[in-house]
Amino acid sequence: MNHQHQGNDSPPSFWTTRYAIGLVVIGGVAAYFLLTEHLAHVVGVLPYLLLLACPLMHVFMHGGHGHHHHHSGKSDTSGSKASRKPGEPS
């Protein structure tokens, strides 16, 4: 049974191997038992996670302060003096 790959001969992704699937399953089981056993601790931290989400969303979704770039299809120099002919009124 020879399988001929056409085009790309890159190795398979880690997430498609059986080791990755086993890792995800074990991680899911561990997360389930941690949440069921420590639910009171998790619920007690939720208000702090909500407060932490506000500045994180501001930084990652807005890109920080002072970086407001407006992207348009036209160039910014279309109305500048450099594109006008000499003697043309400004």
Residue pairs with C-beta under 8 A, 6 or more apart in sequence:
14 20
35 42
77 83
81 90
84 90
